[in-house]
Amino acid sequence: IVGGSFTPIESQPWVAAIFTRRGQFLCGGSLIAPCWVLTAAHCFEGEKEFTVYLGKSAINETNALKEQKFIVQKLVIHRQYNASNYNYDIALLKIKNKDGGCAVKSPSTRTVCLPPKDTQLPVGYKCSIVGYGKESQHAWGFSKILKEGQVNLLSQSECRSKDYYGDKVTGNMFCAAKPNWRIDACKGDSGGPLVCEVAGRMFLFGVVSWGDGCAQRNKPGVYTKVTNFNKWIAKNTGLFKYTAG
Ligand code: 4AZ
């Protein structure tokens, strides 16, 4: 995250840290159910085996009292994911610990809500992005500590304007940035959450997906639009009963 501030995992306890089996940090994610992490499809080009941590405040530090460690039992990448334009950039990880169990709720670990289908927040709504990614576009490494920043939702028409991204922004994406372009997701934040507080609860509206650099004027962060994927999530996790549609 560029700009924003360091945050304890207890403030965003749904944040997951995804590593390769060899311990290289890959991406963020969000715990949506005890056994399921929602993340970005583009995180998984190449790698096959992963370690997922919940309750982690710092990438390079272990706090056994707070952390829970998992392997990935199942990786579900959206069938329509397009690696050339990041359309359908969404994936699910089914996690299990070495005893075969899933996440246990604690002050450092809990699930985030998914917004009901067709929920639309107004343009300008303030949401939070969270991750362990780079603190500036040209930084050498990732942030050592989890960061959080606030961004405003942009309209689709603004984000698709010629000066911004034109038609690279599909209906499965939305943009967030502003008011001053100083706060943005960056390399390493991919897969992590954009959460918005509605009626006192935090909802996962976006998955960090892409952008032209980080915190550049007229180049907002682009997020996978989670509300387009309620049915896909329900079907692939078997979690949520679906009546409509
Ligand atoms: C990346 O490289 C990346 N500014 C993620 C998000 C953004 C840019 C780059 C958004 O993973």
py3Dmol code that shows the C-alpha trace and the ligand (Angstrom):
import py3Dmol

protein = """\
ATOM      1  CA  ILE A   1       0.000   0.000   0.000  1.00  0.00           C
ATOM      2  CA  VAL A   2       1.310   3.432  -0.943  1.00  0.00           C
ATOM      3  CA  GLY A   3       0.375   6.050   1.671  1.00  0.00           C
ATOM      4  CA  GLY A   4      -2.019   5.089   4.433  1.00  0.00           C
ATOM      5  CA  SER A   5      -0.654   3.704   7.674  1.00  0.00           C
ATOM      6  CA  PHE A   6       0.522   0.568   9.403  1.00  0.00           C
ATOM      7  CA  THR A   7      -2.293  -1.406  10.909  1.00  0.00           C
ATOM      8  CA  PRO A   8      -2.456  -4.316  13.339  1.00  0.00           C
ATOM      9  CA  ILE A   9      -4.006  -7.472  11.925  1.00  0.00           C
ATOM     10  CA  GLU A  10      -6.710  -7.143  14.606  1.00  0.00           C
ATOM     11  CA  SER A  11      -8.111  -4.175  12.626  1.00  0.00           C
ATOM     12  CA  GLN A  12      -8.437  -6.259   9.447  1.00  0.00           C
ATOM     13  CA  PRO A  13      -8.533  -9.816  10.815  1.00  0.00           C
ATOM     14  CA  TRP A  14      -9.780 -11.333   7.518  1.00  0.00           C
ATOM     15  CA  VAL A  15      -6.498 -10.561   5.752  1.00  0.00           C
ATOM     16  CA  ALA A  16      -4.629 -13.641   4.516  1.00  0.00           C
ATOM     17  CA  ALA A  17      -0.976 -13.773   3.460  1.00  0.00           C
ATOM     18  CA  ILE A  18      -0.264 -16.241   0.648  1.00  0.00           C
ATOM     19  CA  PHE A  19       3.241 -17.639   0.194  1.00  0.00           C
ATOM     20  CA  THR A  20       4.765 -20.205  -2.096  1.00  0.00           C
ATOM     21  CA  ARG A  21       5.679 -23.504  -0.438  1.00  0.00           C
ATOM     22  CA  ARG A  22       9.265 -22.239  -0.451  1.00  0.00           C
ATOM     23  CA  GLY A  23       8.303 -19.186   1.601  1.00  0.00           C
ATOM     24  CA  GLN A  24       8.219 -16.492  -1.051  1.00  0.00           C
ATOM     25  CA  PHE A  25       5.427 -13.983  -0.425  1.00  0.00           C
ATOM     26  CA  LEU A  26       2.933 -13.976  -3.299  1.00  0.00           C
ATOM     27  CA  CYS A  27      -0.306 -12.166  -2.595  1.00  0.00           C
ATOM     28  CA  GLY A  28      -2.955 -11.128  -0.146  1.00  0.00           C
ATOM     29  CA  GLY A  29      -6.389 -12.650   0.296  1.00  0.00           C
ATOM     30  CA  SER A  30      -9.551 -12.401   2.411  1.00  0.00           C
ATOM     31  CA  LEU A  31     -11.088 -15.019   4.676  1.00  0.00           C
ATOM     32  CA  ILE A  32     -14.750 -15.300   3.639  1.00  0.00           C
ATOM     33  CA  ALA A  33     -15.522 -18.522   5.528  1.00  0.00           C
ATOM     34  CA  PRO A  34     -13.440 -20.659   7.926  1.00  0.00           C
ATOM     35  CA  CYS A  35     -12.134 -22.862   5.094  1.00  0.00           C
ATOM     36  CA  TRP A  36     -12.148 -20.321   2.234  1.00  0.00           C
ATOM     37  CA  VAL A  37      -9.915 -17.443   1.157  1.00  0.00           C
ATOM     38  CA  LEU A  38     -10.945 -15.211  -1.750  1.00  0.00           C
ATOM     39  CA  THR A  39      -8.069 -13.788  -3.789  1.00  0.00           C
ATOM     40  CA  ALA A  40      -6.950 -12.903  -7.332  1.00  0.00           C
ATOM     41  CA  ALA A  41      -6.490 -15.448 -10.123  1.00  0.00           C
ATOM     42  CA  HIS A  42      -3.346 -13.763 -11.452  1.00  0.00           C
ATOM     43  CA  CYS A  43      -1.470 -14.688  -8.269  1.00  0.00           C
ATOM     44  CA  PHE A  44      -1.218 -18.301  -9.388  1.00  0.00           C
ATOM     45  CA  GLU A  45       0.543 -18.157 -12.709  1.00  0.00           C
ATOM     46  CA  GLY A  46       3.263 -20.770 -12.336  1.00  0.00           C
ATOM     47  CA  GLU A  47       3.181 -21.844  -8.715  1.00  0.00           C
ATOM     48  CA  LYS A  48       1.370 -24.936  -7.557  1.00  0.00           C
ATOM     49  CA  GLU A  49       1.832 -25.296  -3.801  1.00  0.00           C
ATOM     50  CA  PHE A  50       1.095 -22.609  -1.277  1.00  0.00           C
ATOM     51  CA  THR A  51       1.141 -21.729   2.392  1.00  0.00           C
ATOM     52  CA  VAL A  52      -1.547 -19.399   3.736  1.00  0.00           C
ATOM     53  CA  TYR A  53      -1.272 -17.487   7.010  1.00  0.00           C
ATOM     54  CA  LEU A  54      -4.034 -15.794   8.922  1.00  0.00           C
ATOM     55  CA  GLY A  55      -3.437 -13.439  11.832  1.00  0.00           C
ATOM     56  CA  LYS A  56      -0.140 -12.164  10.446  1.00  0.00           C
ATOM     57  CA  SER A  57       0.900  -8.545  11.125  1.00  0.00           C
ATOM     58  CA  ALA A  58       4.406  -8.709   9.639  1.00  0.00           C
ATOM     59  CA  ILE A  59       5.522 -10.666   6.588  1.00  0.00           C
ATOM     60  CA  ASN A  60       8.923 -11.713   7.923  1.00  0.00           C
ATOM     61  CA  GLU A  61       7.991 -12.337  11.522  1.00  0.00           C
ATOM     62  CA  THR A  62       6.250 -15.232  13.162  1.00  0.00           C
ATOM     63  CA  ASN A  63       3.925 -14.766  16.101  1.00  0.00           C
ATOM     64  CA  ALA A  64       2.805 -18.257  16.979  1.00  0.00           C
ATOM     65  CA  LEU A  65       0.255 -16.889  19.439  1.00  0.00           C
ATOM     66  CA  LYS A  66      -1.636 -15.005  16.754  1.00  0.00           C
ATOM     67  CA  GLU A  67      -0.955 -16.849  13.524  1.00  0.00           C
ATOM     68  CA  GLN A  68      -2.692 -19.783  11.946  1.00  0.00           C
ATOM     69  CA  LYS A  69      -0.932 -21.647   9.154  1.00  0.00           C
ATOM     70  CA  PHE A  70      -2.567 -23.621   6.346  1.00  0.00           C
ATOM     71  CA  ILE A  71      -1.883 -25.471   3.160  1.00  0.00           C
ATOM     72  CA  VAL A  72      -4.112 -25.121   0.130  1.00  0.00           C
ATOM     73  CA  GLN A  73      -6.320 -28.129  -0.326  1.00  0.00           C
ATOM     74  CA  LYS A  74      -8.013 -26.794  -3.428  1.00  0.00           C
ATOM     75  CA  LEU A  75      -7.350 -23.867  -5.765  1.00  0.00           C
ATOM     76  CA  VAL A  76     -10.298 -22.658  -7.854  1.00  0.00           C
ATOM     77  CA  ILE A  77      -9.389 -20.153 -10.567  1.00  0.00           C
ATOM     78  CA  HIS A  78     -12.309 -18.621 -12.446  1.00  0.00           C
ATOM     79  CA  ARG A  79     -12.733 -20.486 -15.718  1.00  0.00           C
ATOM     80  CA  GLN A  80     -13.025 -17.215 -17.658  1.00  0.00           C
ATOM     81  CA  TYR A  81      -9.930 -15.634 -16.099  1.00  0.00           C
ATOM     82  CA  ASN A  82      -8.020 -13.888 -18.876  1.00  0.00           C
ATOM     83  CA  ALA A  83      -4.327 -13.428 -18.115  1.00  0.00           C
ATOM     84  CA  SER A  84      -3.910 -10.861 -20.887  1.00  0.00           C
ATOM     85  CA  ASN A  85      -6.428  -8.320 -19.544  1.00  0.00           C
ATOM     86  CA  TYR A  86      -7.111  -9.586 -15.995  1.00  0.00           C
ATOM     87  CA  ASN A  87     -10.813  -9.968 -16.680  1.00  0.00           C
ATOM     88  CA  TYR A  88     -12.394 -12.392 -14.136  1.00  0.00           C
ATOM     89  CA  ASP A  89      -9.386 -11.982 -11.846  1.00  0.00           C
ATOM     90  CA  ILE A  90     -10.794 -14.017  -8.973  1.00  0.00           C
ATOM     91  CA  ALA A  91      -9.845 -17.268  -7.250  1.00  0.00           C
ATOM     92  CA  LEU A  92     -10.779 -19.278  -4.187  1.00  0.00           C
ATOM     93  CA  LEU A  93      -8.448 -21.221  -1.915  1.00  0.00           C
ATOM     94  CA  LYS A  94      -9.730 -23.976   0.295  1.00  0.00           C
ATOM     95  CA  ILE A  95      -7.403 -24.067   3.267  1.00  0.00           C
ATOM     96  CA  LYS A  96      -6.644 -26.709   5.871  1.00  0.00           C
ATOM     97  CA  ASN A  97      -4.174 -26.907   8.722  1.00  0.00           C
ATOM     98  CA  LYS A  98      -2.025 -29.915   9.483  1.00  0.00           C
ATOM     99  CA  ASP A  99      -4.792 -31.459  11.566  1.00  0.00           C
ATOM    100  CA  GLY A 100      -7.218 -31.026   8.678  1.00  0.00           C
ATOM    101  CA  GLY A 101      -9.000 -28.097  10.351  1.00  0.00           C
ATOM    102  CA  CYS A 102      -9.903 -24.631   9.105  1.00  0.00           C
ATOM    103  CA  ALA A 103      -9.593 -21.141  10.584  1.00  0.00           C
ATOM    104  CA  VAL A 104     -10.547 -20.606  14.206  1.00  0.00           C
ATOM    105  CA  LYS A 105     -11.964 -17.235  15.209  1.00  0.00           C
ATOM    106  CA  SER A 106      -9.746 -15.074  17.429  1.00  0.00           C
ATOM    107  CA  PRO A 107      -8.940 -11.369  17.881  1.00  0.00           C
ATOM    108  CA  SER A 108      -6.506 -11.693  14.945  1.00  0.00           C
ATOM    109  CA  THR A 109      -8.626 -13.924  12.687  1.00  0.00           C
ATOM    110  CA  ARG A 110     -12.211 -13.686  11.542  1.00  0.00           C
ATOM    111  CA  THR A 111     -14.259 -13.742   8.362  1.00  0.00           C
ATOM    112  CA  VAL A 112     -15.378 -10.693   6.377  1.00  0.00           C
ATOM    113  CA  CYS A 113     -18.934 -10.299   5.080  1.00  0.00           C
ATOM    114  CA  LEU A 114     -19.785 -10.609   1.410  1.00  0.00           C
ATOM    115  CA  PRO A 115     -22.137  -7.918   0.118  1.00  0.00           C
ATOM    116  CA  PRO A 116     -25.581  -9.092  -1.014  1.00  0.00           C
ATOM    117  CA  LYS A 117     -25.894  -9.305  -4.778  1.00  0.00           C
ATOM    118  CA  ASP A 118     -26.696  -6.066  -6.617  1.00  0.00           C
ATOM    119  CA  THR A 119     -25.377  -3.969  -3.726  1.00  0.00           C
ATOM    120  CA  GLN A 120     -24.076  -0.752  -5.232  1.00  0.00           C
ATOM    121  CA  LEU A 121     -22.278   1.851  -3.165  1.00  0.00           C
ATOM    122  CA  PRO A 122     -22.368   5.464  -4.333  1.00  0.00           C
ATOM    123  CA  VAL A 123     -19.491   7.015  -6.262  1.00  0.00           C
ATOM    124  CA  GLY A 124     -17.118   8.648  -3.796  1.00  0.00           C
ATOM    125  CA  TYR A 125     -17.836   6.128  -1.027  1.00  0.00           C
ATOM    126  CA  LYS A 126     -14.811   5.700   1.222  1.00  0.00           C
ATOM    127  CA  CYS A 127     -13.386   2.189   1.530  1.00  0.00           C
ATOM    128  CA  SER A 128     -10.173   0.629   2.824  1.00  0.00           C
ATOM    129  CA  ILE A 129      -7.482  -1.317   1.037  1.00  0.00           C
ATOM    130  CA  VAL A 130      -5.157  -3.522   3.048  1.00  0.00           C
ATOM    131  CA  GLY A 131      -1.980  -5.378   2.244  1.00  0.00           C
ATOM    132  CA  TYR A 132       1.687  -6.202   2.683  1.00  0.00           C
ATOM    133  CA  GLY A 133       2.613  -4.812  -0.754  1.00  0.00           C
ATOM    134  CA  LYS A 134       5.172  -2.193  -1.723  1.00  0.00           C
ATOM    135  CA  GLU A 135       5.059   1.216  -0.031  1.00  0.00           C
ATOM    136  CA  SER A 136       6.064   3.029  -3.206  1.00  0.00           C
ATOM    137  CA  GLN A 137       6.169   2.128  -6.859  1.00  0.00           C
ATOM    138  CA  HIS A 138       9.951   1.934  -6.890  1.00  0.00           C
ATOM    139  CA  ALA A 139      10.500   0.336  -3.501  1.00  0.00           C
ATOM    140  CA  TRP A 140      12.795  -2.691  -3.552  1.00  0.00           C
ATOM    141  CA  GLY A 141      10.769  -4.932  -1.337  1.00  0.00           C
ATOM    142  CA  PHE A 142       7.377  -5.344   0.180  1.00  0.00           C
ATOM    143  CA  SER A 143       6.194  -3.580   3.318  1.00  0.00           C
ATOM    144  CA  LYS A 144       7.369  -5.414   6.413  1.00  0.00           C
ATOM    145  CA  ILE A 145       4.151  -4.604   8.245  1.00  0.00           C
ATOM    146  CA  LEU A 146       0.514  -4.775   7.153  1.00  0.00           C
ATOM    147  CA  LYS A 147      -0.792  -1.431   5.867  1.00  0.00           C
ATOM    148  CA  GLU A 148      -4.207   0.080   5.315  1.00  0.00           C
ATOM    149  CA  GLY A 149      -5.242   3.066   3.222  1.00  0.00           C
ATOM    150  CA  GLN A 150      -8.516   4.772   2.378  1.00  0.00           C
ATOM    151  CA  VAL A 151      -9.660   5.244  -1.187  1.00  0.00           C
ATOM    152  CA  ASN A 152     -12.861   6.496  -2.791  1.00  0.00           C
ATOM    153  CA  LEU A 153     -14.915   4.545  -5.296  1.00  0.00           C
ATOM    154  CA  LEU A 154     -14.811   6.027  -8.800  1.00  0.00           C
ATOM    155  CA  SER A 155     -17.551   5.823 -11.388  1.00  0.00           C
ATOM    156  CA  GLN A 156     -17.150   3.346 -14.222  1.00  0.00           C
ATOM    157  CA  SER A 157     -17.398   6.182 -16.750  1.00  0.00           C
ATOM    158  CA  GLU A 158     -14.593   8.151 -15.108  1.00  0.00           C
ATOM    159  CA  CYS A 159     -12.334   5.102 -14.939  1.00  0.00           C
ATOM    160  CA  ARG A 160     -13.072   4.211 -18.552  1.00  0.00           C
ATOM    161  CA  SER A 161     -12.261   7.710 -19.769  1.00  0.00           C
ATOM    162  CA  LYS A 162      -9.443   8.124 -22.239  1.00  0.00           C
ATOM    163  CA  ASP A 163      -7.074   9.705 -19.696  1.00  0.00           C
ATOM    164  CA  TYR A 164      -7.583   6.817 -17.290  1.00  0.00           C
ATOM    165  CA  TYR A 165      -7.896   3.264 -18.632  1.00  0.00           C
ATOM    166  CA  GLY A 166     -10.402   3.397 -21.487  1.00  0.00           C
ATOM    167  CA  ASP A 167     -11.988   0.049 -22.223  1.00  0.00           C
ATOM    168  CA  LYS A 168      -9.349  -1.939 -20.328  1.00  0.00           C
ATOM    169  CA  VAL A 169     -11.793  -1.670 -17.440  1.00  0.00           C
ATOM    170  CA  THR A 170     -14.434  -4.366 -17.904  1.00  0.00           C
ATOM    171  CA  GLY A 171     -17.757  -4.865 -16.155  1.00  0.00           C
ATOM    172  CA  ASN A 172     -16.000  -7.208 -13.701  1.00  0.00           C
ATOM    173  CA  MET A 173     -13.791  -4.377 -12.483  1.00  0.00           C
ATOM    174  CA  PHE A 174     -14.128  -1.101 -10.669  1.00  0.00           C
ATOM    175  CA  CYS A 175     -11.656   1.606  -9.761  1.00  0.00           C
ATOM    176  CA  ALA A 176     -10.807   3.372  -6.538  1.00  0.00           C
ATOM    177  CA  ALA A 177      -8.389   6.179  -5.732  1.00  0.00           C
ATOM    178  CA  LYS A 178      -8.414   9.854  -4.849  1.00  0.00           C
ATOM    179  CA  PRO A 179      -8.929  12.354  -3.466  1.00  0.00           C
ATOM    180  CA  ASN A 180      -5.258  13.146  -4.163  1.00  0.00           C
ATOM    181  CA  TRP A 181      -3.853  10.010  -5.867  1.00  0.00           C
ATOM    182  CA  ARG A 182      -1.480   9.475  -2.924  1.00  0.00           C
ATOM    183  CA  ILE A 183      -3.018   6.275  -1.622  1.00  0.00           C
ATOM    184  CA  ASP A 184      -3.085   3.129  -3.732  1.00  0.00           C
ATOM    185  CA  ALA A 185      -2.474  -0.580  -3.807  1.00  0.00           C
ATOM    186  CA  CYS A 186       0.892  -1.651  -5.220  1.00  0.00           C
ATOM    187  CA  LYS A 187       2.859  -4.763  -6.129  1.00  0.00           C
ATOM    188  CA  GLY A 188       2.254  -7.415  -3.480  1.00  0.00           C
ATOM    189  CA  ASP A 189      -1.197  -6.131  -2.520  1.00  0.00           C
ATOM    190  CA  SER A 190      -2.818  -8.171  -5.277  1.00  0.00           C
ATOM    191  CA  GLY A 191      -5.501 -10.546  -4.099  1.00  0.00           C
ATOM    192  CA  GLY A 192      -6.067  -8.558  -0.932  1.00  0.00           C
ATOM    193  CA  PRO A 193      -9.242  -6.819   0.170  1.00  0.00           C
ATOM    194  CA  LEU A 194     -11.014  -3.586  -0.586  1.00  0.00           C
ATOM    195  CA  VAL A 195     -13.522  -3.435   2.259  1.00  0.00           C
ATOM    196  CA  CYS A 196     -16.296  -0.927   2.852  1.00  0.00           C
ATOM    197  CA  GLU A 197     -18.199  -0.323   6.059  1.00  0.00           C
ATOM    198  CA  VAL A 198     -21.972  -0.427   5.631  1.00  0.00           C
ATOM    199  CA  ALA A 199     -24.338  -0.211   8.607  1.00  0.00           C
ATOM    200  CA  GLY A 200     -21.490  -0.858  11.029  1.00  0.00           C
ATOM    201  CA  ARG A 201     -20.182  -3.973   9.286  1.00  0.00           C
ATOM    202  CA  MET A 202     -17.246  -4.508   6.975  1.00  0.00           C
ATOM    203  CA  PHE A 203     -18.008  -5.968   3.542  1.00  0.00           C
ATOM    204  CA  LEU A 204     -15.583  -7.243   0.928  1.00  0.00           C
ATOM    205  CA  PHE A 205     -16.369  -5.306  -2.268  1.00  0.00           C
ATOM    206  CA  GLY A 206     -13.094  -5.598  -4.151  1.00  0.00           C
ATOM    207  CA  VAL A 207     -10.059  -7.793  -4.738  1.00  0.00           C
ATOM    208  CA  VAL A 208      -6.854  -5.911  -5.570  1.00  0.00           C
ATOM    209  CA  SER A 209      -6.202  -6.711  -9.233  1.00  0.00           C
ATOM    210  CA  TRP A 210      -4.117  -4.272 -11.273  1.00  0.00           C
ATOM    211  CA  GLY A 211      -3.185  -0.708 -12.105  1.00  0.00           C
ATOM    212  CA  ASP A 212      -0.697   1.304 -14.125  1.00  0.00           C
ATOM    213  CA  GLY A 213       2.010   1.704 -11.509  1.00  0.00           C
ATOM    214  CA  CYS A 214       1.051   2.824  -8.041  1.00  0.00           C
ATOM    215  CA  ALA A 215      -0.398   6.114  -6.809  1.00  0.00           C
ATOM    216  CA  GLN A 216      -0.043   7.788 -10.191  1.00  0.00           C
ATOM    217  CA  ARG A 217      -2.390  10.600 -11.208  1.00  0.00           C
ATOM    218  CA  ASN A 218      -5.316   9.379 -13.340  1.00  0.00           C
ATOM    219  CA  LYS A 219      -4.188   5.760 -12.865  1.00  0.00           C
ATOM    220  CA  PRO A 220      -6.398   4.437 -10.060  1.00  0.00           C
ATOM    221  CA  GLY A 221      -6.200   0.986  -8.586  1.00  0.00           C
ATOM    222  CA  VAL A 222      -8.437  -1.546 -10.337  1.00  0.00           C
ATOM    223  CA  TYR A 223     -10.363  -4.117  -8.315  1.00  0.00           C
ATOM    224  CA  THR A 224     -12.327  -7.235  -9.146  1.00  0.00           C
ATOM    225  CA  LYS A 225     -16.000  -6.496  -8.488  1.00  0.00           C
ATOM    226  CA  VAL A 226     -16.930  -9.100  -5.880  1.00  0.00           C
ATOM    227  CA  THR A 227     -20.693  -8.497  -6.237  1.00  0.00           C
ATOM    228  CA  ASN A 228     -20.519  -9.953  -9.758  1.00  0.00           C
ATOM    229  CA  PHE A 229     -19.397 -13.258  -8.299  1.00  0.00           C
ATOM    230  CA  ASN A 230     -21.890 -14.117  -5.558  1.00  0.00           C
ATOM    231  CA  LYS A 231     -23.183 -17.080  -7.507  1.00  0.00           C
ATOM    232  CA  TRP A 232     -19.723 -18.209  -8.553  1.00  0.00           C
ATOM    233  CA  ILE A 233     -18.571 -18.102  -4.923  1.00  0.00           C
ATOM    234  CA  ALA A 234     -21.684 -19.923  -3.738  1.00  0.00           C
ATOM    235  CA  LYS A 235     -21.337 -22.619  -6.356  1.00  0.00           C
ATOM    236  CA  ASN A 236     -17.639 -23.195  -5.850  1.00  0.00           C
ATOM    237  CA  THR A 237     -17.642 -23.206  -2.074  1.00  0.00           C
ATOM    238  CA  GLY A 238     -21.042 -24.800  -1.557  1.00  0.00           C
ATOM    239  CA  LEU A 239     -21.393 -22.300   1.269  1.00  0.00           C
ATOM    240  CA  PHE A 240     -24.236 -19.944   0.666  1.00  0.00           C
ATOM    241  CA  LYS A 241     -27.688 -21.022  -0.317  1.00  0.00           C
ATOM    242  CA  TYR A 242     -28.892 -19.328  -3.434  1.00  0.00           C
ATOM    243  CA  THR A 243     -32.502 -18.844  -4.354  1.00  0.00           C
ATOM    244  CA  ALA A 244     -32.622 -16.063  -6.941  1.00  0.00           C
ATOM    245  CA  GLY A 245     -31.085 -16.474 -10.372  1.00  0.00           C
TER     246      GLY A 245
END
"""
ligand_1 = """\
11
4AZ
C 0.775 -5.374 -8.846
O 1.772 -5.302 -9.556
C -0.100 -4.193 -8.716
N -1.972 0.398 -8.235
C -1.224 -4.251 -7.904
C -2.033 -3.148 -7.785
C -1.744 -2.003 -8.463
C -0.641 -1.928 -9.281
C 0.192 -3.030 -9.390
C -2.661 -0.826 -8.311
O 0.517 -6.398 -8.227
"""
view = py3Dmol.view(width=600, height=400)
view.addModel(protein, "pdb")
view.setStyle({"model": 0}, {"cartoon": {"style": "trace"}})
view.addModel(ligand_1, "xyz")
view.setStyle({"model": 1}, {"stick": {}})
view.zoomTo()
view.show()
